Amino acid sequence: MTDSLDNLRNQIDELDQKLQDLLNERATLAHKVAEVKIATDPNPVFYRPEREAQVLRKVKERNQGPLDGETMARFFREVMSACLALEQRMKVAFLGPEGTFTQQAALKHFGHAVESVPLGAIDEVFREVEAGAAHYGVVPVENSTEGVVNHTLDTFMTSELKICGEVELRIHHHLLAGQHTQRDKVTRVYSHQQTLAQCRQWLDAHMPGVERIAVSSNAEAARRLSDEWNAMAIAGEMAEELYGLEAVQRNIEDRPDNTTRFLIIGRQDTPASGKDKTSLMVSGKNRPGLLFEVLAPFRDEGINLTRLESRPSRTANWSYVFFVDCEGHKEDGNLQAVLDKLEAAGNTIKLLGSYPKAVL
């Protein structure tokens, strides 16, 4: 048995050496790619969302186990992140503070080799990217339980930034206690207002007499426990680890499939990847049948809508802007036909971006 175990360990060591050599070889090639880009383009773009999406899809498609495709893709995500950092270490702004689900989404999408910068508000993330102080930004746009994030949609009305990616993050909320928490004397629980709403049923059943206090973020809720002995917080694992807290009860969200979708915002358009989405704003003169006229071209061209929202236009009372997400890329012929029909009908269109569907 000992000989057999030693033999297996030796084989693993040999494979580890080969993997390490191959990873360094890949990194060398990535560095050469950067040199070619710099030599041929005065303003080279190092991060290519469509290329990374294609690579990750191939990883999942060709994977034969025993590791599952998602695990293998996450591994390659970190490999590509480290290699990209050799070309250019990216700065990614996110809705902070540190320890939020938005930071977790940023690291899931870009990997851990980026510099993540927390900002206090969604419009600050937009401004940071617009000013060139950050290469990209990550903002929440909708939750499967609580719906759309209006502030994000409203900011797109005045911003010229493009959507160049999306991240879907399964959200798990944990009831957390600090080192000084006296658990039998808890009188209040802190969390973001949306998190409190997503855990309403659990709180009603298990903490009916405890005051629920909404704060700016789950991470802020976790931070407050360092100063209080009669409070708990609801937050995710990243905030739990960052602030050295202990989970009293895990996964207290009312819906186990609770998922938040985040958008990656940047300054450039993204070429087609083969499996894409497009987001756009449509507005028109208030008249009977306006919504039907907006939707009919998508039906006629066989394009599936994945989201439809309306928001006040801010130009006149009772005037609205439609936010549409659909399958396909703006360069696709059938989607271009839709855009032409919408414009011909006298509507105003603003393309927010075409981008790869979430892979991880």
N, C-alpha and C positions, 0 to 999 in steps of 0.2 A: 504493500500500500504506500509506504514511504517513497519507494523508487518511482511509483506511478505518479504520486503527487509532485515530487521534485521534477519529473519529466514534464508534467503539464505546466508547472510554473516556469520552467525553462522555455517552453514553447511560447508562453505569454510574454516573457521578457524579450524574446526574439521578435515577436510581432510588434511589441511596443517600440522597439528600435526602428523597425521598418516604418511604422506609422509616423514616428517622429521625423524620420528622414523625408518621408513623402510630404508631410505638412510643411517642412522647411522648403522643400522643392516648390510646393504650391505658392508659398509666400514669396519666393524669389521670382516666380513668373508674374505674380501680382505686382511686384515692384517694377518689373520690366514693362507691364501694361501702363503703369503710371508714367514711365519715361517716354513711351510712345505717345501718350496723350499730350504730355507737356510739349513734346517736339512738334506736334502737328496741330495743336489748338492753343491759341493765346489765352483762352478762358476755358480750360479743361473741366469737364464734369466727371468726378471720380465715382460718385455714388449713382448707380443706375438701377432704379427700382424694378424695372421690367426684367433686366438681366438676372437680378437676384431671385425674383419670383420664379423665373424659368428654371434656374438651378435647383431651387428648393422643391419645385414640383417634380423634377426628374429624380431627385433623391428619394422622394416618397414613392414614386412609380416603380423604380427599379429595386427598391428594398425588398429583401426576401427573408428578413428575420434572422435570429429570434428577437432582436430589438424591433419595436414597432416603428412605423414610418414617421410618426410625430416625433419620437425620441431622436431618431436619426437626423431628421430635418433640423431640430433644435441644436444638435451637435454641429452640423454644417453651418448653421446660422452664426455660431460663435467663431468658427474657423474663418468664415468670410468677414466677420467683423474685425478680427485680429489682422487679417491680410489687408483690409481696406485702410486700417489705421497706419499701415506702412506707406500707403499712398497719400492719405490725408486723414488726420484725426478729426472726426466730425464733432461739431458742437450742436447739441439737440436741446432745445428749450421745451419745457413741459409745465403743466399746471401743477404747482407745488403746494406745500413744501415737500421736502424729501420724505419718502415713505408712502406716497400716494399710489393709487392704482394707475394713475397716468404715468408716473415714472416706471412702474412695472410694465406698462404697455410699451413705453419707449424702449426699454431694454429688451423686451421680447421681440420687437421689430428690428432694432438696429444692432443688438448684441451688446455685450458689456465693455467693448473697447472704445465706446464713444464717451465724450464728456457730456453729462446730462446736467442741465441748468434749470433749477426750480424758479418759477415766477409766480407772482401772487394772484394773477387774474388771467382769464382767457385772452382778453384784448392785449395784455402785455406780451403774451406768447406771440401773437400776430405781429406786434410792433418789433419785437426782437428779431424776427425772421425778415421782416420788411426792411429793417435797417441794415441787414447783413451781419448783425452781431451773432447770429446763430445760423447754421446751415439749414436746419429744419426745425419744425415744431410739432408737438403732439398735443391734441386737444380732444376731449370727449365730445361725442355728438349724439349718442342715443343709448338708452338702456332698455333691455328687453322687458323689464318690469315697470319702470317709471316713465319711459318714453323719451322724447327728444330733449336735448340740451339747447334751449332757446338762445342763450347767449352766443353759442358757437355759430348758429345759423345767422343771427343778426349781424355778427361781425363780418361775415362773408359779403354782406351787402355793400360794404364800403372798402373792402380789402381787394387788392389785385393778386394776392397769393393764390397758388394753385394747390389742389389736392393731388398728392402724388402717391398715396398709399393708404391702407386701412389696417387696423389691428382689431381683432376680436378677443376679448379677455374674459374668461369665466371668473365671476366675482364670488369670492367666499368671504363672509364676514365672521369675525371671531369676537367673543366677549373677552376683554382683556383686563387684567389687574396689575397694579404696580407693586413694588417691593413693600410699600408702606400701606397698601390697601387693607382695611379691616373689612373683610368680605361680608360679615354679618351686620355691618352698620352702613352699608352703601345706600345713599339717598339720591344719587343722581348718576346718569349715564350720558357720556358725551359721544357725539358722532356728527358726521355731515347730515344735513336734513334728508338727502336722498337715501342715505344708508339707513337712517331711522325708519323711513317709509318702507324700505325693502325688508326690514326685520320687525315690522309692526306686530304681526301675529305672534311671533315668538316672545316679544317683549310683553304683549298683553297677557300671555299665558304664564310666563315665568317671573316677570318683574312688574306686576301691575301697579304697584305703589311707588315706583321709582320715577323721579322726574327725568324727562328726556330733554337734553339741552343740545340744540344744533350749533355747531361751530363751523369754521370755514373749510375744514377738511378732516378726513379721518386721521391723518398724521398729526394734525393739531390736537385732536381729541386724545391721541396716544401720548403726546408730549405733556399734556396737562396732568397726567397721573403722577408725575414726579413730584408735584407740589401738594397733592391732595390724598387724604387717607380714607375719605368716605365716597369715592367716586370710582366708576369703571368706564371703559371706553369700548367702542366697537370699531374695529379696523381690520386690515389685512395682515398677512404674514410679514410683509416688508416693514411695516410700521412696528409690528411686534418685535422683530429682531433689532431694528434701529434703536428703539427706546428701551430695550431690555425688559420687556413685559412678559407676563405669563398668561396663556390662554385658559380661561375658566371654562369656556364652552366653545367648541369650534362649529363652523358652518351653521350659523343661526339664521341665515337668510330664509325667507319664506318660500322661495322657489329655488330648487336645486339647480335649475338650468339658467339662473340669473347671469346674464352676459352684458357687458358694455362694449360698445363699438367706439373706436378712436380713429381720428383722421391724422394723417401725416401731411403737413403743409410745407410748401417750399416755393421757390421762385421760378422753377422751370417746368415746362410741359414734359410729360412722360410718354415715350413711344409705346406702341401696343405690345403686350406680352403674350397674347393668345387667349387669355381668360381675364377679361377686364370689366370694370364698371365705369360709368360716367355720371358725374353730378352736375346739375345745372339749375339755374334760377330762371323762371319764366314769369313775366308780368304783362298784363294787358289792360285795356280800358274795361272798367266794370260794366258787364253786359250779360244778359241771359245767355246761358250756354257756354260761358267762357271756359269753365273747367272741362266740359266735354270737348271743346275745341282743342284744348291743350293735350288731352289724353288720347283722342282719336288717332292722331298720326302714329303714336307708338303701337296701338293695336293694329292699324293697317299695315305697318311694316314688320309685325311679328316680334316686337321688342318687349321683353318682360321688365316691368317696373319692380324695383325692390324696396322703394320708399317714396312716399308722397307726403309733404307737409306744407302748411300755409302759415305765413307770418305777416303781420301788418307791414305795409310797404314804407311807412314813415314819410310818405310824400303827401298823403291826403287821408282823411278819415274814411274808414271802411274800404280802403284799397289794400289789396293783398298781393304778396309774392308767393309763387309756388316753388318749393324746393323739390326737385325730382332726382332720384337715383335710378339708374337703369343698367341693364346688362349691355356690354359691348363697349367699343372704343369710338371716340369721336371721328376717327378716320375710316370707320366701317361705312360702307355704302348705304346700308339701310338707315343707320343713325344719322348720317349726313342728310338723307332725304327727309327725315323727321324734322331736323333743324331748319331745313329750307321751307318746309310747310308751315312751321310755326312762325317764321319770319314773314312769310308771304301773307299770313293772316293778320299782320300788324302787331304782333307781340314783340316784347323786348326780351332778348335772351342773353344770359351771362353764363358762359361755360366755366364751371368751377374746377374742372379737371377730369381727365381720364386716367385710370390707375389700375394696377393689378388687384384682383380679388385677393382677400387675405388667404395666405397659405398656411400659416401657423395659428 
